[in-house]
Amino acid sequence: MEKLEKILVLNNEIEAKLLDGMLSERNIPHIIRSYYDSAYDGMWQTQFGWGHLEAPIVWEAEILAIYNEMSGKKKS
């Protein structure tokens, strides 16, 4: 697999699972990393977001387009 880059920060688990499904359907390589740490009882998630998505940089534009469509955001 190519080198992975942080593409975007995810707001919650539902958003993460939905995006994961959409990317998997399209065979887009990615990893979703949660910021949850049981030692700190999720403290990092309240400060930095639920987690983030990593993928090869060549997929960034397509992933962001899918994310924006999914979340109802329009391109500026």
A tleap script that builds the chain and sets N, CA, C and O, in Angstrom:
source leaprc.protein.ff14SB
mol = sequence {
  NMET GLU LYS LEU GLU LYS ILE LEU VAL LEU
  ASN ASN GLU ILE GLU ALA LYS LEU LEU ASP
  GLY MET LEU SER GLU ARG ASN ILE PRO HIE
  ILE ILE ARG SER TYR TYR ASP SER ALA TYR
  ASP GLY MET TRP GLN THR GLN PHE GLY TRP
  GLY HIE LEU GLU ALA PRO ILE VAL TRP GLU
  ALA GLU ILE LEU ALA ILE TYR ASN GLU MET
  SER GLY LYS LYS LYS CSER
}
set mol.1.N position { 0.842 -1.180 0.000 }
set mol.1.CA position { 0.000 0.000 0.000 }
set mol.1.C position { 0.889 1.246 0.000 }
set mol.1.O position { 1.968 1.265 0.593 }
set mol.2.N position { 0.411 2.266 -0.671 }
set mol.2.CA position { 1.151 3.522 -0.742 }
set mol.2.C position { 1.224 4.183 0.635 }
set mol.2.O position { 0.519 3.799 1.568 }
set mol.3.N position { 2.091 5.183 0.735 }
set mol.3.CA position { 2.208 5.945 1.976 }
set mol.3.C position { 0.874 6.642 2.263 }
set mol.3.O position { 0.263 7.231 1.371 }
set mol.4.N position { 0.441 6.565 3.511 }
set mol.4.CA position { -0.827 7.171 3.902 }
set mol.4.C position { -0.620 8.564 4.473 }
set mol.4.O position { 0.345 8.815 5.195 }
set mol.5.N position { -1.533 9.465 4.144 }
set mol.5.CA position { -1.517 10.839 4.642 }
set mol.5.C position { -2.846 11.112 5.340 }
set mol.5.O position { -3.872 10.530 4.987 }
set mol.6.N position { -2.821 11.986 6.313 }
set mol.6.CA position { -4.054 12.401 6.977 }
set mol.6.C position { -4.848 13.262 6.002 }
set mol.6.O position { -4.356 14.289 5.534 }
set mol.7.N position { -6.072 12.848 5.696 }
set mol.7.CA position { -6.894 13.538 4.709 }
set mol.7.C position { -7.914 14.461 5.382 }
set mol.7.O position { -8.080 15.610 4.971 }
set mol.8.N position { -8.599 13.957 6.421 }
set mol.8.CA position { -9.587 14.798 7.089 }
set mol.8.C position { -9.881 14.306 8.498 }
set mol.8.O position { -9.665 13.137 8.820 }
set mol.9.N position { -10.373 15.212 9.329 }
set mol.9.CA position { -10.770 14.904 10.706 }
set mol.9.C position { -12.246 14.566 10.701 }
set mol.9.O position { -13.047 15.258 10.073 }
set mol.10.N position { -12.604 13.511 11.398 }
set mol.10.CA position { -13.991 13.062 11.472 }
set mol.10.C position { -14.625 13.533 12.778 }
set mol.10.O position { -13.964 13.594 13.814 }
set mol.11.N position { -15.909 13.865 12.714 }
set mol.11.CA position { -16.598 14.441 13.864 }
set mol.11.C position { -17.164 13.425 14.835 }
set mol.11.O position { -17.242 13.689 16.035 }
set mol.12.N position { -17.569 12.244 14.323 }
set mol.12.CA position { -18.182 11.246 15.203 }
set mol.12.C position { -18.129 9.863 14.563 }
set mol.12.O position { -17.744 9.715 13.403 }
set mol.13.N position { -18.514 8.872 15.325 }
set mol.13.CA position { -18.431 7.485 14.873 }
set mol.13.C position { -19.388 7.198 13.720 }
set mol.13.O position { -19.057 6.425 12.822 }
set mol.14.N position { -20.557 7.804 13.736 }
set mol.14.CA position { -21.530 7.583 12.668 }
set mol.14.C position { -20.972 8.084 11.338 }
set mol.14.O position { -21.042 7.387 10.325 }
set mol.15.N position { -20.422 9.285 11.347 }
set mol.15.CA position { -19.800 9.846 10.152 }
set mol.15.C position { -18.665 8.936 9.669 }
set mol.15.O position { -18.519 8.699 8.470 }
set mol.16.N position { -17.873 8.437 10.602 }
set mol.16.CA position { -16.745 7.559 10.261 }
set mol.16.C position { -17.225 6.272 9.597 }
set mol.16.O position { -16.669 5.851 8.582 }
set mol.17.N position { -18.247 5.651 10.161 }
set mol.17.CA position { -18.744 4.392 9.605 }
set mol.17.C position { -19.391 4.591 8.244 }
set mol.17.O position { -19.221 3.764 7.348 }
set mol.18.N position { -20.129 5.675 8.084 }
set mol.18.CA position { -20.768 5.954 6.807 }
set mol.18.C position { -19.725 6.196 5.719 }
set mol.18.O position { -19.824 5.638 4.627 }
set mol.19.N position { -18.731 7.023 6.015 }
set mol.19.CA position { -17.675 7.302 5.048 }
set mol.19.C position { -16.863 6.039 4.751 }
set mol.19.O position { -16.498 5.796 3.601 }
set mol.20.N position { -16.582 5.245 5.766 }
set mol.20.CA position { -15.859 3.989 5.574 }
set mol.20.C position { -16.596 3.096 4.581 }
set mol.20.O position { -15.981 2.521 3.683 }
set mol.21.N position { -17.898 2.981 4.739 }
set mol.21.CA position { -18.699 2.161 3.832 }
set mol.21.C position { -18.669 2.684 2.406 }
set mol.21.O position { -18.535 1.911 1.457 }
set mol.22.N position { -18.794 4.002 2.255 }
set mol.22.CA position { -18.803 4.602 0.921 }
set mol.22.C position { -17.456 4.420 0.219 }
set mol.22.O position { -17.412 4.137 -0.978 }
set mol.23.N position { -16.371 4.581 0.956 }
set mol.23.CA position { -15.038 4.420 0.362 }
set mol.23.C position { -14.751 2.950 0.044 }
set mol.23.O position { -14.155 2.641 -0.988 }
set mol.24.N position { -15.170 2.057 0.920 }
set mol.24.CA position { -14.971 0.622 0.683 }
set mol.24.C position { -15.740 0.171 -0.550 }
set mol.24.O position { -15.236 -0.631 -1.337 }
set mol.25.N position { -16.971 0.686 -0.725 }
set mol.25.CA position { -17.780 0.379 -1.906 }
set mol.25.C position { -17.054 0.737 -3.197 }
set mol.25.O position { -17.178 0.041 -4.205 }
set mol.26.N position { -16.299 1.822 -3.156 }
set mol.26.CA position { -15.589 2.313 -4.339 }
set mol.26.C position { -14.144 1.789 -4.410 }
set mol.26.O position { -13.371 2.207 -5.273 }
set mol.27.N position { -13.791 0.884 -3.509 }
set mol.27.CA position { -12.443 0.306 -3.455 }
set mol.27.C position { -11.354 1.360 -3.314 }
set mol.27.O position { -10.290 1.252 -3.924 }
set mol.28.N position { -11.629 2.385 -2.500 }
set mol.28.CA position { -10.643 3.425 -2.230 }
set mol.28.C position { -9.891 3.031 -0.964 }
set mol.28.O position { -10.505 2.903 0.095 }
set mol.29.N position { -8.575 2.835 -1.049 }
set mol.29.CA position { -7.809 2.417 0.130 }
set mol.29.C position { -7.800 3.520 1.187 }
set mol.29.O position { -7.568 4.689 0.879 }
set mol.30.N position { -8.055 3.133 2.431 }
set mol.30.CA position { -8.104 4.106 3.521 }
set mol.30.C position { -8.034 3.403 4.868 }
set mol.30.O position { -8.251 2.196 4.970 }
set mol.31.N position { -7.729 4.175 5.888 }
set mol.31.CA position { -7.748 3.707 7.282 }
set mol.31.C position { -8.394 4.805 8.103 }
set mol.31.O position { -8.106 5.987 7.913 }
set mol.32.N position { -9.262 4.413 9.010 }
set mol.32.CA position { -9.876 5.369 9.921 }
set mol.32.C position { -9.295 5.118 11.303 }
set mol.32.O position { -9.308 3.993 11.803 }
set mol.33.N position { -8.788 6.175 11.909 }
set mol.33.CA position { -8.174 6.088 13.234 }
set mol.33.C position { -8.971 6.915 14.233 }
set mol.33.O position { -9.176 8.114 14.043 }
set mol.34.N position { -9.414 6.263 15.289 }
set mol.34.CA position { -10.143 6.949 16.358 }
set mol.34.C position { -9.140 7.559 17.333 }
set mol.34.O position { -8.070 6.996 17.565 }
set mol.35.N position { -9.487 8.706 17.900 }
set mol.35.CA position { -8.645 9.326 18.917 }
set mol.35.C position { -8.989 8.835 20.324 }
set mol.35.O position { -8.414 9.308 21.304 }
set mol.36.N position { -9.924 7.887 20.426 }
set mol.36.CA position { -10.331 7.409 21.741 }
set mol.36.C position { -9.172 6.693 22.432 }
set mol.36.O position { -8.482 5.873 21.826 }
set mol.37.N position { -8.977 7.008 23.674 }
set mol.37.CA position { -7.964 6.355 24.503 }
set mol.37.C position { -8.619 6.078 25.854 }
set mol.37.O position { -8.982 7.006 26.576 }
set mol.38.N position { -8.767 4.809 26.187 }
set mol.38.CA position { -9.465 4.459 27.428 }
set mol.38.C position { -8.759 4.996 28.669 }
set mol.38.O position { -9.406 5.237 29.688 }
set mol.39.N position { -7.462 5.185 28.601 }
set mol.39.CA position { -6.730 5.725 29.755 }
set mol.39.C position { -7.165 7.153 30.076 }
set mol.39.O position { -7.122 7.581 31.229 }
set mol.40.N position { -7.582 7.883 29.046 }
set mol.40.CA position { -8.012 9.274 29.237 }
set mol.40.C position { -9.522 9.432 29.051 }
set mol.40.O position { -10.030 10.551 28.987 }
set mol.41.N position { -10.230 8.316 28.964 }
set mol.41.CA position { -11.688 8.285 28.862 }
set mol.41.C position { -12.219 9.187 27.753 }
set mol.41.O position { -13.199 9.903 27.957 }
set mol.42.N position { -11.591 9.160 26.593 }
set mol.42.CA position { -12.074 9.902 25.441 }
set mol.42.C position { -11.782 11.391 25.445 }
set mol.42.O position { -12.332 12.125 24.624 }
set mol.43.N position { -10.932 11.853 26.346 }
set mol.43.CA position { -10.650 13.282 26.459 }
set mol.43.C position { -10.155 13.877 25.140 }
set mol.43.O position { -10.523 15.002 24.801 }
set mol.44.N position { -9.332 13.147 24.394 }
set mol.44.CA position { -8.778 13.672 23.139 }
set mol.44.C position { -9.872 13.889 22.105 }
set mol.44.O position { -9.765 14.793 21.277 }
set mol.45.N position { -10.928 13.070 22.140 }
set mol.45.CA position { -12.001 13.212 21.161 }
set mol.45.C position { -12.766 14.519 21.356 }
set mol.45.O position { -13.237 15.100 20.378 }
set mol.46.N position { -12.897 14.986 22.571 }
set mol.46.CA position { -13.616 16.243 22.784 }
set mol.46.C position { -12.782 17.431 22.332 }
set mol.46.O position { -13.331 18.484 22.006 }
set mol.47.N position { -11.472 17.278 22.309 }
set mol.47.CA position { -10.596 18.386 21.929 }
set mol.47.C position { -10.208 18.381 20.460 }
set mol.47.O position { -10.057 19.444 19.858 }
set mol.48.N position { -10.045 17.203 19.876 }
set mol.48.CA position { -9.483 17.112 18.525 }
set mol.48.C position { -10.406 16.472 17.497 }
set mol.48.O position { -9.989 16.290 16.353 }
set mol.49.N position { -11.626 16.127 17.846 }
set mol.49.CA position { -12.526 15.432 16.940 }
set mol.49.C position { -12.529 13.943 17.242 }
set mol.49.O position { -11.713 13.462 18.028 }
set mol.50.N position { -13.433 13.222 16.626 }
set mol.50.CA position { -13.586 11.801 16.909 }
set mol.50.C position { -12.361 11.005 16.458 }
set mol.50.O position { -11.928 10.080 17.145 }
set mol.51.N position { -11.814 11.363 15.318 }
set mol.51.CA position { -10.677 10.642 14.756 }
set mol.51.C position { -10.346 11.239 13.394 }
set mol.51.O position { -10.787 12.342 13.068 }
set mol.52.N position { -9.570 10.509 12.602 }
set mol.52.CA position { -9.257 11.015 11.265 }
set mol.52.C position { -9.153 9.875 10.260 }
set mol.52.O position { -9.067 8.701 10.620 }
set mol.53.N position { -9.166 10.262 8.995 }
set mol.53.CA position { -9.058 9.313 7.906 }
set mol.53.C position { -7.711 9.491 7.234 }
set mol.53.O position { -7.294 10.613 6.949 }
set mol.54.N position { -7.036 8.388 6.983 }
set mol.54.CA position { -5.763 8.384 6.261 }
set mol.54.C position { -5.939 7.611 4.960 }
set mol.54.O position { -6.651 6.608 4.906 }
set mol.55.N position { -5.278 8.095 3.918 }
set mol.55.CA position { -5.330 7.427 2.618 }
set mol.55.C position { -4.151 7.905 1.779 }
set mol.55.O position { -3.518 8.907 2.111 }
set mol.56.N position { -3.854 7.193 0.690 }
set mol.56.CA position { -2.827 7.691 -0.225 }
set mol.56.C position { -3.267 9.059 -0.760 }
set mol.56.O position { -4.444 9.260 -1.059 }
set mol.57.N position { -2.341 9.979 -0.876 }
set mol.57.CA position { -2.640 11.357 -1.250 }
set mol.57.C position { -3.305 11.453 -2.629 }
set mol.57.O position { -4.040 12.407 -2.888 }
set mol.58.N position { -3.062 10.495 -3.506 }
set mol.58.CA position { -3.670 10.533 -4.841 }
set mol.58.C position { -5.195 10.429 -4.783 }
set mol.58.O position { -5.876 10.794 -5.741 }
set mol.59.N position { -5.731 9.935 -3.672 }
set mol.59.CA position { -7.180 9.788 -3.503 }
set mol.59.C position { -7.813 10.971 -2.774 }
set mol.59.O position { -9.031 10.996 -2.596 }
set mol.60.N position { -7.023 11.942 -2.351 }
set mol.60.CA position { -7.540 13.028 -1.513 }
set mol.60.C position { -8.733 13.764 -2.130 }
set mol.60.O position { -9.755 13.933 -1.465 }
set mol.61.N position { -8.624 14.196 -3.360 }
set mol.61.CA position { -9.698 14.969 -3.987 }
set mol.61.C position { -10.992 14.161 -4.056 }
set mol.61.O position { -12.068 14.688 -3.772 }
set mol.62.N position { -10.895 12.902 -4.427 }
set mol.62.CA position { -12.094 12.064 -4.523 }
set mol.62.C position { -12.700 11.815 -3.142 }
set mol.62.O position { -13.921 11.848 -2.988 }
set mol.63.N position { -11.864 11.570 -2.147 }
set mol.63.CA position { -12.364 11.354 -0.788 }
set mol.63.C position { -13.061 12.608 -0.267 }
set mol.63.O position { -14.142 12.522 0.315 }
set mol.64.N position { -12.450 13.763 -0.473 }
set mol.64.CA position { -13.064 15.007 -0.008 }
set mol.64.C position { -14.383 15.286 -0.735 }
set mol.64.O position { -15.328 15.787 -0.125 }
set mol.65.N position { -14.454 14.971 -2.015 }
set mol.65.CA position { -15.701 15.144 -2.765 }
set mol.65.C position { -16.792 14.240 -2.206 }
set mol.65.O position { -17.932 14.673 -2.038 }
set mol.66.N position { -16.451 12.990 -1.918 }
set mol.66.CA position { -17.410 12.042 -1.345 }
set mol.66.C position { -17.849 12.521 0.035 }
set mol.66.O position { -19.038 12.486 0.354 }
set mol.67.N position { -16.901 12.968 0.851 }
set mol.67.CA position { -17.214 13.461 2.191 }
set mol.67.C position { -18.133 14.685 2.127 }
set mol.67.O position { -19.108 14.772 2.873 }
set mol.68.N position { -17.820 15.618 1.243 }
set mol.68.CA position { -18.646 16.827 1.116 }
set mol.68.C position { -20.042 16.498 0.638 }
set mol.68.O position { -21.016 17.084 1.111 }
set mol.69.N position { -20.153 15.565 -0.295 }
set mol.69.CA position { -21.466 15.137 -0.771 }
set mol.69.C position { -22.250 14.453 0.366 }
set mol.69.O position { -23.440 14.704 0.555 }
set mol.70.N position { -21.563 13.598 1.102 }
set mol.70.CA position { -22.182 12.878 2.206 }
set mol.70.C position { -22.681 13.833 3.305 }
set mol.70.O position { -23.762 13.641 3.862 }
set mol.71.N position { -21.883 14.853 3.603 }
set mol.71.CA position { -22.228 15.753 4.697 }
set mol.71.C position { -23.060 16.951 4.242 }
set mol.71.O position { -23.409 17.810 5.051 }
set mol.72.N position { -23.376 17.007 2.949 }
set mol.72.CA position { -24.236 18.066 2.439 }
set mol.72.C position { -23.521 19.380 2.210 }
set mol.72.O position { -24.166 20.412 2.025 }
set mol.73.N position { -22.189 19.359 2.219 }
set mol.73.CA position { -21.430 20.579 1.966 }
set mol.73.C position { -21.263 20.768 0.468 }
set mol.73.O position { -21.119 19.802 -0.280 }
set mol.74.N position { -21.284 22.005 0.045 }
set mol.74.CA position { -21.103 22.325 -1.357 }
set mol.74.C position { -19.709 22.836 -1.597 }
set mol.74.O position { -19.097 23.434 -0.713 }
set mol.75.N position { -19.203 22.602 -2.793 }
set mol.75.CA position { -17.881 23.113 -3.160 }
set mol.75.C position { -17.936 24.623 -3.221 }
set mol.75.O position { -18.933 25.199 -3.658 }
set mol.76.N position { -16.856 25.271 -2.777 }
set mol.76.CA position { -16.798 26.732 -2.848 }
set mol.76.C position { -16.048 27.152 -4.082 }
set mol.76.O position { -15.887 28.347 -4.330 }
savepdb mol mol.pdb
quit
